[in-house]
Amino acid sequence: MKSTLSRLVIATVLIIGTAHVLPVIAAREMIVLAVIFTAFAVLKFVFRATCYIAFKVLKWAFIIAVTGLILATLF
């Protein structure tokens, strides 16, 4: 997975750029469509980043729990 910070910066630049450029070149309906598309892209990024971090933490918690269980049965 790419760096979370770089993805966040890219998403922010896309949102700001979209907000500044679209009113100049597009009709109102296209602006609404672009905003909806951008919102879904940002939500997808947030969801993926959250799931990535949560599963990483769960993986390490599972490893620690299994290690602790093995050590507890030995002593």
C-alpha positions, 0 to 999 in steps of 0.5 A, spaced: 500 500 500 502 506 498 504 511 503 497 514 507 500 521 507 501 521 500 494 518 498 491 523 503 495 529 499 493 527 492 486 526 495 486 533 498 489 536 491 484 533 487 478 536 491 481 543 491 482 542 484 476 540 482 472 545 486 476 551 483 476 548 475 469 545 474 465 552 475 469 555 469 468 549 464 462 545 466 455 546 467 451 545 474 449 538 473 456 536 471 459 539 478 454 535 482 456 529 478 464 531 480 462 532 487 459 526 488 464 522 484 470 525 489 466 524 495 466 517 494 473 517 492 475 520 499 470 515 502 473 509 499 480 512 501 478 513 508 475 506 509 481 502 506 486 506 510 481 505 516 481 497 514 488 497 513 490 500 520 485 495 523 487 489 520 494 490 522 493 492 529 488 485 529 494 481 526 499 483 531 494 482 537 493 475 535 500 474 534 501 476 541 495 472 544 498 466 541 505 467 543 502 469 550 498 462 550 504 458 548 508 461 553 503 460 559 502 453 557 509 452 558 510 455 565 
